């Protein structure tokens, strides 16, 4: 990581900030003491033109930048307000809707069609948070950056929620993925928004329906490009996911035609000092949403 105090600037969230921009950020923080951290992040994002393809400000990423600059002693932020920080564990509701239901088993055709419905209101958000928080091995955390969440339904014998899916911003650097695509740093910085991470896949533990996981993935990926484009102004070309080999085989991803391309270093996206290098590496699977996805991600025109 570059030292923001030197002439080389400072990299954060896939963008290199020039020394002049760092100076501007420090000046804004110093002179706008009445603003909250969130207000500072949005103000700075707008000043330096740090936006998504749909024009929305990169608030979460800018908050991370400000925190890193503060950690290096270059500025002092206002005290944190009492809100849930991005990426932290949040309170999980326990309601009747989240209690274990009747065990279901059999072939997926018996329960079809499988529906994957986007979480779009407060009730669905609470249900998603409860199910993931109670039954996913990684629990529920406030998502970082861009993300979409879905509830998985079967239609027969009665409409029933049987699982959850979450798609999030891709990891900035992943050696196996970057090598498979053929990325250098500059090309990755340009095309990374077109990669999405499947950060949660949950089928409820009392559901034992054959091929439901692969059917869920197939249905979700069919609608993901349009949903992501509508929300963030970017049409994704590739979806990635990480599988812990100590817990899972990745069989459902293989059955849904995902490709295994290697392993992670075991660090995790926030391990900037390499303290966790080699700890529990994960298998990396990818799914191309277009035949020419790799070529397009390298900046080549590809086939129409």
C-alpha positions as CSV (number, residue, x, y, z in Angstrom):
1,X,0.0,0.0,0.0
2,X,1.4,3.4,-1.0
3,X,2.0,6.0,1.7
4,X,-0.5,8.8,1.1
5,X,2.0,11.3,2.3
6,X,4.4,10.7,-0.6
7,X,4.1,11.8,-4.2
8,X,3.0,8.4,-5.4
9,X,-0.5,8.8,-3.9
10,X,-2.6,6.2,-2.2
11,X,-4.6,3.3,-3.5
12,X,-8.0,2.3,-2.1
13,X,-10.9,0.4,-3.4
14,X,-9.3,0.0,-6.8
15,X,-8.5,3.7,-7.3
16,X,-5.2,5.5,-7.0
17,X,-5.6,8.9,-5.3
18,X,-3.0,11.5,-6.2
19,X,-1.2,13.5,-3.5
20,X,-3.2,16.5,-4.5
21,X,-6.5,14.6,-3.9
22,X,-5.3,13.4,-0.5
23,X,-4.5,17.1,0.4
24,X,-8.0,18.1,-0.7
25,X,-9.5,15.3,1.4
26,X,-7.5,16.4,4.5
27,X,-8.6,20.0,4.0
28,X,-12.3,19.0,3.7
29,X,-12.2,17.0,6.9
30,X,-10.3,19.7,8.8
31,X,-12.7,22.6,7.7
32,X,-16.0,20.7,7.8
33,X,-16.0,19.6,11.4
34,X,-19.8,19.8,11.7
35,X,-20.3,17.0,9.2
36,X,-20.8,13.3,10.2
37,X,-18.5,10.7,8.7
38,X,-21.2,9.7,6.3
39,X,-21.7,13.3,5.1
40,X,-17.9,13.7,4.7
41,X,-17.7,10.5,2.7
42,X,-20.5,11.6,0.3
43,X,-19.0,15.1,0.0
44,X,-15.5,13.8,-0.8
45,X,-16.8,11.2,-3.2
46,X,-18.6,13.9,-5.1
47,X,-15.6,16.3,-5.1
48,X,-13.2,13.7,-6.5
49,X,-15.7,12.1,-8.8
50,X,-15.7,8.7,-7.1
51,X,-18.9,7.2,-8.3
52,X,-20.4,4.0,-9.7
53,X,-21.5,3.6,-13.3
54,X,-25.0,4.7,-12.4
55,X,-23.7,7.9,-10.9
56,X,-24.3,7.0,-7.2
57,X,-21.5,7.9,-4.8
58,X,-19.1,5.3,-3.4
59,X,-20.0,6.1,0.2
60,X,-18.8,2.8,1.8
61,X,-15.5,2.8,-0.1
62,X,-14.9,6.4,0.9
63,X,-15.6,5.7,4.5
64,X,-12.9,3.0,4.3
65,X,-10.5,5.4,2.7
66,X,-11.1,8.0,5.5
67,X,-10.5,5.3,8.1
68,X,-7.2,4.3,6.6
69,X,-6.0,7.9,6.4
70,X,-6.9,8.5,10.0
71,X,-5.1,5.3,11.0
72,X,-1.9,6.8,9.4
73,X,-2.3,10.0,11.4
74,X,-3.1,12.2,8.4
75,X,-6.5,13.4,9.6
76,X,-8.9,13.1,12.5
77,X,-12.5,12.1,11.8
78,X,-15.5,13.1,14.0
79,X,-16.7,10.5,16.5
80,X,-18.6,7.6,15.1
81,X,-22.4,7.8,15.4
82,X,-24.2,4.8,16.9
83,X,-24.8,2.9,13.7
84,X,-23.9,-0.6,12.5
85,X,-20.5,-0.4,10.8
86,X,-20.3,-2.0,7.3
87,X,-19.0,-5.6,7.5
88,X,-19.8,-6.2,11.2
89,X,-22.1,-8.7,12.8
90,X,-25.5,-7.2,13.4
91,X,-28.4,-8.2,15.7
92,X,-30.4,-11.2,14.4
93,X,-34.1,-11.4,14.9
94,X,-35.7,-14.6,16.1
95,X,-39.3,-14.9,14.8
96,X,-41.7,-17.6,14.0
97,X,-40.9,-17.2,10.3
98,X,-37.3,-18.2,11.0
99,X,-38.1,-21.3,13.0
100,X,-37.4,-24.7,11.5
101,X,-40.1,-26.0,9.2
102,X,-41.4,-29.3,8.1
103,X,-38.5,-31.4,6.5
104,X,-38.8,-31.6,2.7
105,X,-37.0,-34.2,0.6
106,X,-37.2,-35.5,-3.0
107,X,-36.3,-34.3,-6.4
108,X,-36.5,-30.6,-7.3
109,X,-39.0,-31.3,-10.1
110,X,-41.6,-32.2,-7.4
111,X,-41.4,-28.7,-5.9
112,X,-40.9,-26.7,-9.1
113,X,-40.9,-24.0,-10.2
114,X,-38.0,-22.6,-8.1
115,X,-38.3,-18.8,-7.7
116,X,-35.5,-16.5,-6.7
117,X,-37.0,-13.2,-5.6
118,X,-35.1,-10.1,-4.9
119,X,-35.2,-8.6,-1.4
120,X,-36.9,-5.3,-1.9
121,X,-38.8,-4.4,1.3
122,X,-38.3,-4.3,5.1
123,X,-40.1,-7.5,5.7
124,X,-38.0,-9.4,3.2
125,X,-34.8,-7.8,4.5
126,X,-35.6,-8.9,8.0
127,X,-36.4,-12.5,6.9
128,X,-33.1,-12.7,4.9
129,X,-31.1,-11.4,7.9
130,X,-32.7,-13.8,10.2
131,X,-32.3,-16.9,8.0
132,X,-28.7,-16.1,7.1
133,X,-27.8,-15.1,10.6
134,X,-29.3,-18.2,12.2
135,X,-28.4,-20.9,9.6
136,X,-25.4,-19.9,7.5
137,X,-22.0,-20.9,8.8
138,X,-20.6,-17.4,8.2
139,X,-23.6,-15.7,9.8
140,X,-25.0,-12.3,8.6
141,X,-22.8,-9.3,8.3
142,X,-23.7,-5.8,6.9
143,X,-22.6,-6.1,3.3
144,X,-19.7,-3.9,1.9
145,X,-20.3,-1.9,-1.2
146,X,-22.7,-3.0,-4.0
147,X,-24.9,-5.9,-3.2
148,X,-28.2,-7.7,-4.0
149,X,-30.0,-10.2,-1.8
150,X,-32.6,-12.8,-2.8
151,X,-35.0,-15.2,-1.1
152,X,-35.4,-18.7,-2.7
153,X,-38.9,-20.1,-3.0
154,X,-40.3,-23.4,-4.0
155,X,-43.9,-23.4,-5.4
156,X,-45.3,-26.8,-4.4
157,X,-47.0,-28.1,-2.4
158,X,-47.4,-24.6,-1.1
159,X,-45.1,-21.5,-1.7
160,X,-42.3,-21.8,0.8
161,X,-39.0,-20.0,1.5
162,X,-36.2,-22.5,1.4
163,X,-33.0,-20.4,1.2
164,X,-31.2,-17.2,0.5
165,X,-28.6,-15.8,-1.9
166,X,-26.4,-12.7,-1.8
167,X,-24.3,-11.1,-4.5
168,X,-21.7,-8.5,-3.6
169,X,-18.8,-6.4,-4.9
170,X,-15.9,-8.6,-6.0
171,X,-12.6,-8.8,-4.2
172,X,-10.1,-6.2,-5.4
173,X,-7.3,-8.7,-5.8
174,X,-7.5,-12.5,-6.2
175,X,-4.6,-14.2,-7.8
176,X,-6.3,-17.2,-9.2
177,X,-9.1,-15.1,-10.8
178,X,-6.8,-12.4,-12.1
179,X,-4.5,-15.1,-13.7
180,X,-7.5,-16.9,-15.2
181,X,-8.8,-13.7,-16.8
182,X,-5.4,-12.4,-17.8
183,X,-5.5,-9.2,-15.8
184,X,-2.8,-6.7,-15.0
185,X,-3.4,-4.1,-12.4
186,X,-4.6,-1.4,-14.8
187,X,-7.0,-3.6,-16.7
188,X,-8.4,-5.0,-13.4
189,X,-9.0,-1.5,-12.1
190,X,-11.0,-0.7,-15.2
191,X,-13.2,-3.9,-15.4
192,X,-13.5,-5.1,-11.8
193,X,-17.1,-3.6,-11.5
194,X,-18.2,-6.2,-14.1
195,X,-17.3,-9.0,-11.7
196,X,-19.7,-9.9,-8.9
197,X,-19.2,-12.2,-5.9
198,X,-21.7,-14.8,-4.7
199,X,-21.0,-14.1,-1.1
200,X,-23.8,-16.1,0.5
201,X,-25.7,-19.3,-0.6
202,X,-28.0,-20.9,2.0
203,X,-30.4,-23.7,1.8
204,X,-32.2,-24.2,5.1
205,X,-30.9,-27.2,7.0
206,X,-34.3,-29.0,7.0
207,X,-34.5,-28.8,3.2
208,X,-33.1,-31.9,1.5
209,X,-34.3,-31.5,-2.1
210,X,-32.0,-33.0,-4.7
211,X,-30.5,-30.5,-7.2
212,X,-32.2,-27.6,-5.5
213,X,-28.8,-25.7,-5.0
214,X,-27.8,-26.0,-8.7
215,X,-31.3,-25.1,-9.8
216,X,-31.2,-22.0,-7.5
217,X,-27.9,-20.9,-8.9
218,X,-29.0,-21.3,-12.5
219,X,-32.2,-19.3,-11.8
220,X,-30.4,-16.6,-9.9
221,X,-27.7,-16.1,-12.6
222,X,-30.4,-15.8,-15.3
223,X,-31.8,-12.7,-13.7
224,X,-28.7,-11.2,-12.1
225,X,-27.3,-9.2,-15.0
226,X,-30.5,-7.2,-15.5
227,X,-31.0,-6.7,-11.7
228,X,-27.4,-5.5,-11.2
229,X,-27.6,-3.2,-14.2
230,X,-30.9,-1.7,-12.9
231,X,-29.4,-1.1,-9.5
232,X,-25.8,-0.1,-10.3
233,X,-25.7,0.8,-14.0
234,X,-23.2,-2.1,-14.8
235,X,-23.9,-5.3,-16.5
236,X,-21.7,-8.0,-14.9
237,X,-19.8,-10.5,-17.1
238,X,-18.4,-12.9,-14.5
239,X,-19.5,-14.2,-11.1
240,X,-17.0,-15.6,-8.5
241,X,-17.4,-17.4,-5.3
242,X,-15.2,-19.0,-2.6
243,X,-15.8,-22.4,-1.2
244,X,-14.3,-23.6,2.1
245,X,-13.0,-27.1,1.4
246,X,-13.1,-28.0,5.0
247,X,-16.9,-27.7,5.0
248,X,-18.1,-28.1,1.4
249,X,-17.1,-29.8,-1.8
250,X,-18.5,-27.2,-4.3
251,X,-20.5,-29.9,-6.0
252,X,-23.6,-27.7,-6.5
253,X,-21.4,-25.1,-8.3
254,X,-20.0,-27.8,-10.5
255,X,-23.5,-29.0,-11.2
256,X,-24.5,-25.5,-12.2
257,X,-21.5,-25.3,-14.7
258,X,-19.2,-23.2,-12.6
259,X,-15.5,-23.7,-13.2
260,X,-12.9,-24.2,-10.4
261,X,-9.8,-22.1,-11.2
262,X,-7.6,-22.4,-8.1
263,X,-7.3,-21.3,-4.5
264,X,-7.0,-18.1,-2.5
265,X,-4.0,-17.2,-0.4
266,X,-6.2,-17.5,2.7
267,X,-5.8,-13.8,3.6
268,X,-9.3,-12.4,3.1
269,X,-10.1,-9.0,1.6
270,X,-9.2,-6.9,4.6
271,X,-5.9,-8.6,5.5
272,X,-3.7,-5.8,4.1
273,X,-0.6,-6.7,6.2
274,X,-0.6,-10.4,5.1
275,X,-1.0,-11.6,8.7
276,X,-3.4,-14.4,7.7
277,X,-1.5,-15.6,4.6
278,X,-2.1,-19.3,4.1
279,X,-4.8,-19.7,6.7
280,X,-7.8,-21.7,5.4
281,X,-7.4,-21.1,1.7
282,X,-10.7,-21.3,-0.3
283,X,-11.4,-22.8,-3.6
284,X,-12.2,-20.3,-6.3
285,X,-15.1,-21.0,-8.7
286,X,-16.3,-18.7,-11.5
287,X,-19.2,-18.5,-13.9
288,X,-19.0,-16.6,-17.1
289,X,-22.3,-14.8,-17.9
290,X,-21.2,-14.4,-21.6
291,X,-19.1,-16.7,-23.8
292,X,-16.7,-13.9,-24.4
293,X,-16.6,-12.7,-20.8
294,X,-12.8,-13.2,-20.4
295,X,-12.0,-11.3,-23.6
296,X,-14.3,-8.4,-22.6
297,X,-12.8,-8.3,-19.1
298,X,-9.4,-7.9,-20.7
299,X,-10.7,-5.0,-22.7
300,X,-11.0,-6.8,-26.0
301,X,-14.1,-6.4,-28.1
302,X,-15.0,-10.1,-28.0
303,X,-17.8,-11.5,-30.1
304,X,-21.1,-9.8,-30.4
